[in-house]
Amino acid sequence: MKDIYLLFCIISLFAGVSSISISCFIYNGNKKKALKLFIAFNLSFFAIQNSLALALYSNYVVQASPFIPFLYKFLDFLGTSFSSLFGVFFINYLFGLEITNQKKKIFLSIFAFQFISIAIYYLFETHYIFKFIIRTSIFAIIAYELYVGLKNYKQVVNKDLKQAIKSFILITILFLPFIILESYKPYIQLIKNIELLKITALPSYFFTLNIFNLIFVLKYFNTPSFIANNKLTDYFKQKYDITEKQSEIIELIIEGVTYKQIAEKLFISPKTVDNHVQNIYKKLNVNTKMQLSNFVRSNEK
């Protein structure tokens, strides 16, 4: 069973390297905010995968270097805490959702709690109940990410992004029960000695997720941005046949300006603004200002 577990860890690492490498290559030519967070999120997951592989390696070797346990604990410490931080920011950017100061404070507070808690756990080898609390907070973050995905799924217009979000939600829901059972296995007598859970939990999840990430980054992120510095890009305007006047209106809508204020700024009548908006909605296949804003912001540079 250990051999199979190690094999899954190694394959998962190779898939992770491929996903991160291609993401970095695409980012060099197209510096999107969401892609930057996606890479950071993947790197934190990659740290956890390395931690799992090193922990297993230390069990294989009779006289492993004392540095190995330190290294896999350090990687787990960094990967776990930063994956939560980058994950919540990434999911919001992906949907084009505004990250308010209140949201930032909450996200950073959760990160600080996990960062300090995991550090204390490893430094002082505290009781398992402490690890139980940490893992509960991690699953709460995953639940939040799933909630944001399910809540905003219908608002997504981009077909590639919509399919990717659907796949991510299904993968997470499929593997989450196994990950939870493996995490709380020491506390549940009935499943305490089931070794198969190790393989069906994190190694299998990371392997599947890395393959999915590779496809996702090639299909969704490997395209020019829609907006940069609050201005629509030429690529977006050409792709969706957006006129200069419509472009100005979209930029103002994204800023939160009302139709009446748009009419005053552009020296046109409110009726003309409404006509432009309806034409924009048809071209982009959206129905509301929120859908419009999320669609454009989800592909921001």
C-alpha positions as CSV (number, residue, x, y, z in Angstrom):
1,M,0.0,0.0,0.0
2,K,2.9,2.3,0.8
3,D,4.3,1.8,-2.7
4,I,1.0,2.8,-4.4
5,Y,0.7,5.8,-2.1
6,L,4.2,6.9,-3.0
7,L,3.5,6.4,-6.7
8,F,0.4,8.6,-6.5
9,C,2.5,11.3,-4.7
10,I,5.2,11.2,-7.4
11,I,2.8,11.3,-10.3
12,S,0.9,14.2,-8.6
13,L,4.2,16.1,-8.3
14,F,5.0,15.7,-12.0
15,A,1.5,16.9,-12.9
16,G,1.9,19.8,-10.5
17,V,5.2,20.9,-12.0
18,S,3.7,20.8,-15.5
19,S,0.7,22.9,-14.4
20,I,2.8,25.5,-12.6
21,S,5.4,25.7,-15.4
22,I,2.8,26.3,-18.2
23,S,0.9,28.8,-16.0
24,C,4.1,30.8,-15.4
25,F,4.9,30.7,-19.1
26,I,1.5,32.1,-20.0
27,Y,1.7,34.7,-17.2
28,N,4.9,36.1,-18.7
29,G,3.0,37.1,-21.8
30,N,-0.3,37.9,-20.2
31,K,-0.1,39.2,-16.6
32,K,-3.7,38.7,-15.4
33,K,-4.4,39.2,-11.7
34,A,-6.4,36.0,-11.5
35,L,-3.6,34.0,-13.1
36,K,-1.1,35.3,-10.7
37,L,-3.2,34.2,-7.8
38,F,-3.8,30.9,-9.5
39,I,-0.1,30.3,-9.7
40,A,0.4,31.2,-6.1
41,F,-2.5,28.9,-5.1
42,N,-0.9,26.1,-7.1
43,L,2.5,26.6,-5.5
44,S,1.0,26.4,-2.1
45,F,-0.7,23.1,-3.1
46,F,2.6,21.9,-4.5
47,A,4.3,22.6,-1.2
48,I,1.7,20.3,0.5
49,Q,2.3,17.6,-2.1
50,N,6.0,17.7,-1.5
51,S,5.4,17.5,2.2
52,L,3.3,14.3,1.7
53,A,6.1,12.8,-0.4
54,L,8.8,13.7,2.0
55,A,6.9,12.3,5.0
56,L,6.4,9.0,3.2
57,Y,10.1,9.0,2.2
58,S,11.2,9.4,5.8
59,N,9.1,6.3,6.7
60,Y,10.8,4.3,4.0
61,V,14.4,5.2,4.9
62,V,15.8,3.6,8.0
63,Q,18.2,6.4,8.9
64,A,16.7,9.5,7.4
65,S,18.4,12.8,7.8
66,P,16.9,14.9,10.7
67,F,16.4,17.6,8.1
68,I,13.7,15.6,6.3
69,P,11.1,15.8,9.1
70,F,11.8,19.5,9.5
71,L,11.5,20.1,5.8
72,Y,8.2,18.3,5.3
73,K,6.7,20.0,8.4
74,F,7.9,23.4,7.1
75,L,6.4,22.7,3.6
76,D,3.1,21.6,5.2
77,F,3.1,24.7,7.4
78,L,3.6,27.1,4.4
79,G,1.4,25.2,1.9
80,T,-1.6,24.8,4.2
81,S,-1.7,28.4,5.5
82,F,-1.0,30.1,2.2
83,S,-3.4,27.8,0.2
84,S,-6.2,29.2,2.3
85,L,-5.2,32.8,1.7
86,F,-4.6,32.5,-2.0
87,G,-7.6,30.3,-2.5
88,V,-10.2,32.8,-1.1
89,F,-8.6,35.7,-3.1
90,F,-8.4,33.6,-6.3
91,I,-12.0,32.5,-6.2
92,N,-13.2,36.1,-5.8
93,Y,-11.0,37.4,-8.7
94,L,-12.1,34.5,-10.9
95,F,-15.7,35.6,-10.6
96,G,-14.8,39.3,-10.9
97,L,-16.2,39.9,-7.4
98,E,-15.2,43.1,-5.6
99,I,-12.8,42.4,-2.7
100,T,-13.8,45.0,-0.1
101,N,-11.6,46.1,2.8
102,Q,-13.8,44.2,5.1
103,K,-13.3,41.0,3.1
104,K,-9.5,41.6,3.1
105,K,-9.5,41.9,6.8
106,I,-11.5,38.7,7.3
107,F,-9.3,36.8,4.8
108,L,-6.1,38.0,6.4
109,S,-7.4,37.3,9.9
110,I,-8.1,33.7,9.0
111,F,-4.7,33.4,7.4
112,A,-3.0,34.8,10.5
113,F,-5.0,32.3,12.7
114,Q,-4.0,29.3,10.6
115,F,-0.3,30.5,10.2
116,I,0.2,31.0,13.9
117,S,-1.8,27.9,14.9
118,I,0.1,25.5,12.6
119,A,3.4,27.0,13.7
120,I,2.5,26.5,17.4
121,Y,1.4,22.9,16.6
122,Y,4.7,21.9,15.0
123,L,7.0,23.9,17.3
124,F,5.5,22.6,20.5
125,E,3.9,19.3,19.4
126,T,0.6,20.3,21.0
127,H,-2.3,17.8,21.5
128,Y,-4.2,16.4,18.6
129,I,-7.2,18.6,19.5
130,F,-5.2,21.6,18.3
131,K,-4.7,19.9,14.9
132,F,-8.5,19.1,14.9
133,I,-9.3,22.9,15.2
134,I,-6.8,23.8,12.5
135,R,-8.3,21.3,10.1
136,T,-11.8,22.4,10.8
137,S,-10.8,26.0,9.9
138,I,-9.3,24.7,6.6
139,F,-12.5,22.8,5.7
140,A,-14.4,26.0,6.5
141,I,-12.4,27.8,3.9
142,I,-13.1,25.0,1.3
143,A,-16.8,25.3,2.2
144,Y,-16.6,29.0,1.6
145,E,-15.0,28.6,-1.8
146,L,-17.6,26.0,-2.8
147,Y,-20.4,28.4,-1.6
148,V,-19.0,31.3,-3.7
149,G,-18.7,29.0,-6.7
150,L,-22.3,27.6,-6.4
151,K,-23.7,31.0,-5.7
152,N,-22.2,32.8,-8.6
153,Y,-22.1,29.9,-11.1
154,K,-25.2,31.1,-13.0
155,Q,-23.8,34.6,-13.4
156,V,-20.8,33.3,-15.4
157,V,-21.0,34.1,-19.1
158,N,-17.7,32.7,-20.4
159,K,-18.4,29.1,-21.4
160,D,-14.8,27.9,-20.7
161,L,-14.8,29.5,-17.3
162,K,-18.3,28.1,-16.5
163,Q,-17.2,24.6,-17.5
164,A,-14.0,24.9,-15.4
165,I,-15.9,26.0,-12.3
166,K,-18.3,23.2,-12.7
167,S,-15.5,20.7,-13.0
168,F,-13.7,22.2,-10.0
169,I,-16.8,22.0,-7.8
170,L,-17.5,18.4,-8.9
171,I,-13.9,17.3,-8.2
172,T,-13.8,18.9,-4.8
173,I,-17.2,17.5,-3.8
174,L,-16.1,14.0,-5.0
175,F,-12.9,14.0,-3.0
176,L,-13.9,16.1,0.0
177,P,-15.5,13.2,2.0
178,F,-12.3,11.1,1.6
179,I,-10.1,14.0,2.7
180,I,-12.3,14.7,5.7
181,L,-12.3,11.1,6.8
182,E,-8.5,10.8,6.4
183,S,-8.0,14.0,8.4
184,Y,-10.2,12.9,11.3
185,K,-9.2,9.2,11.1
186,P,-7.2,9.3,14.4
187,Y,-10.4,10.2,16.2
188,I,-12.7,7.6,14.6
189,Q,-12.1,4.0,15.7
190,L,-14.1,2.5,12.9
191,I,-11.8,3.9,10.1
192,K,-8.6,4.2,12.1
193,N,-6.8,1.4,10.3
194,I,-8.1,1.8,6.7
195,E,-5.0,2.6,4.8
196,L,-6.8,3.0,1.4
197,L,-8.1,6.4,2.6
198,K,-4.5,7.8,2.3
199,I,-4.6,7.2,-1.4
200,T,-8.2,8.2,-2.1
201,A,-7.7,11.5,-0.1
202,L,-5.0,14.1,-0.8
203,P,-2.7,12.3,-3.4
204,S,-5.6,11.3,-5.7
205,Y,-7.3,14.8,-5.2
206,F,-4.0,16.7,-6.1
207,F,-3.3,14.4,-9.1
208,T,-6.8,15.0,-10.5
209,L,-6.7,18.7,-9.7
210,N,-3.3,19.2,-11.3
211,I,-4.6,17.6,-14.5
212,F,-7.7,19.8,-14.4
213,N,-5.5,22.9,-13.7
214,L,-3.3,22.1,-16.7
215,I,-6.4,22.0,-19.0
216,F,-8.0,25.0,-17.4
217,V,-4.9,27.3,-17.7
218,L,-4.5,26.4,-21.4
219,K,-8.2,26.9,-22.3
220,Y,-9.1,29.9,-20.1
221,F,-6.0,31.9,-19.2
222,N,-4.2,31.5,-22.5
223,T,-6.2,34.4,-24.0
224,P,-5.6,38.2,-23.9
225,S,-7.2,40.2,-21.1
226,F,-10.5,42.0,-21.4
227,I,-9.6,45.0,-19.3
228,A,-6.4,46.7,-18.1
229,N,-6.1,49.7,-15.8
230,N,-9.9,50.1,-15.9
231,K,-9.8,50.4,-19.7
232,L,-11.2,47.8,-22.1
233,T,-8.6,46.2,-24.3
234,D,-8.6,46.2,-28.1
235,Y,-8.9,42.4,-28.0
236,F,-12.2,42.6,-26.1
237,K,-13.6,45.3,-28.3
238,Q,-12.7,43.5,-31.5
239,K,-13.8,40.1,-30.2
240,Y,-17.3,41.3,-29.2
241,D,-17.7,44.1,-31.8
242,I,-17.8,46.9,-29.1
243,T,-17.9,50.4,-30.4
244,E,-16.0,53.3,-28.8
245,K,-19.2,54.7,-27.3
246,Q,-20.2,51.3,-25.9
247,S,-16.7,50.9,-24.6
248,E,-17.0,54.1,-22.6
249,I,-20.4,53.1,-21.2
250,I,-19.1,49.6,-20.1
251,E,-16.1,51.2,-18.4
252,L,-18.4,53.6,-16.5
253,I,-20.9,50.8,-15.6
254,I,-18.0,48.8,-14.1
255,E,-17.0,51.9,-12.1
256,G,-20.5,51.9,-10.6
257,V,-21.7,55.0,-12.4
258,T,-25.5,55.2,-12.8
259,Y,-27.2,55.5,-16.2
260,K,-28.2,59.1,-15.5
261,Q,-24.6,60.0,-14.6
262,I,-23.4,58.2,-17.7
263,A,-25.7,60.3,-19.8
264,E,-24.4,63.5,-18.2
265,K,-20.8,62.5,-18.6
266,L,-21.1,61.5,-22.3
267,F,-23.6,64.4,-23.2
268,I,-26.2,62.0,-24.4
269,S,-29.8,61.3,-23.4
270,P,-30.7,58.6,-20.8
271,K,-32.7,56.9,-23.6
272,T,-29.6,56.7,-25.8
273,V,-27.6,55.2,-22.8
274,D,-30.3,52.6,-22.3
275,N,-30.3,51.7,-26.1
276,H,-26.5,51.2,-25.9
277,V,-26.8,49.1,-22.8
278,Q,-29.3,46.8,-24.4
279,N,-27.1,46.4,-27.4
280,I,-24.1,45.6,-25.2
281,Y,-26.1,43.0,-23.3
282,K,-27.0,41.3,-26.6
283,K,-23.4,41.3,-27.8
284,L,-22.0,39.9,-24.5
285,N,-25.0,37.6,-23.8
286,V,-25.5,39.1,-20.3
287,N,-28.7,40.3,-18.6
288,T,-27.6,42.5,-15.7
289,K,-24.9,45.1,-14.8
290,M,-23.5,42.6,-12.3
291,Q,-23.1,39.9,-15.0
292,L,-21.5,42.5,-17.2
293,S,-19.0,43.6,-14.6
294,N,-18.2,40.1,-13.4
295,F,-17.7,39.0,-17.0
296,V,-15.2,41.7,-17.8
297,R,-13.4,41.7,-14.4
298,S,-12.9,38.0,-14.5
299,N,-10.4,38.4,-17.3
300,E,-8.6,41.5,-15.9
301,K,-4.9,42.4,-16.3
